[in-house]
Amino acid sequence: MLMQEKKKIEIDEREIHIYNFEILDFIPPFIKFKIKCSKGNLY
């Protein structure tokens, strides 16, 4: 929704832990991936 309205949001920087990073598909210039990370992340 925010992208359609071209609005920018500010997010405070914080430390996170990435437990797993898996590339699901890669067809340049697009990549599809899955990340398992610590709580409190927006994405």
C-alpha positions as CSV (number, residue, x, y, z in Angstrom):
1,M,0.0,0.0,0.0
2,L,2.8,2.5,0.9
3,M,4.6,1.7,-2.3
4,Q,1.5,2.5,-4.4
5,E,1.2,5.8,-2.6
6,K,5.0,6.5,-3.0
7,K,5.3,7.3,0.7
8,K,8.6,6.9,2.6
9,I,8.8,5.8,6.1
10,E,11.6,6.1,8.6
11,I,12.6,3.0,10.6
12,D,15.0,3.0,13.5
13,E,18.1,1.0,13.0
14,R,18.4,-2.1,15.2
15,E,20.5,-5.3,15.5
16,I,19.0,-8.5,14.2
17,H,20.1,-12.1,14.0
18,I,19.7,-14.0,10.7
19,Y,19.4,-17.7,11.3
20,N,18.8,-18.9,7.8
21,F,18.9,-17.4,4.3
22,E,17.6,-19.5,1.4
23,I,17.5,-18.5,-2.3
24,L,14.2,-19.9,-3.7
25,D,14.5,-18.6,-7.3
26,F,16.8,-16.4,-9.3
27,I,15.9,-15.0,-12.7
28,P,17.9,-11.8,-13.2
29,P,17.2,-9.1,-12.2
30,F,14.7,-10.8,-9.8
31,I,15.5,-12.9,-6.8
32,K,13.1,-14.7,-4.5
33,F,14.4,-15.6,-1.0
34,K,13.3,-16.7,2.4
35,I,14.9,-15.4,5.7
36,K,14.5,-16.8,9.2
37,C,15.4,-14.0,11.6
38,S,15.0,-12.8,15.2
39,K,11.8,-11.2,16.5
40,G,11.0,-7.5,15.9
41,N,11.7,-7.3,12.2
42,L,9.3,-5.7,9.8
43,Y,10.1,-7.8,6.7
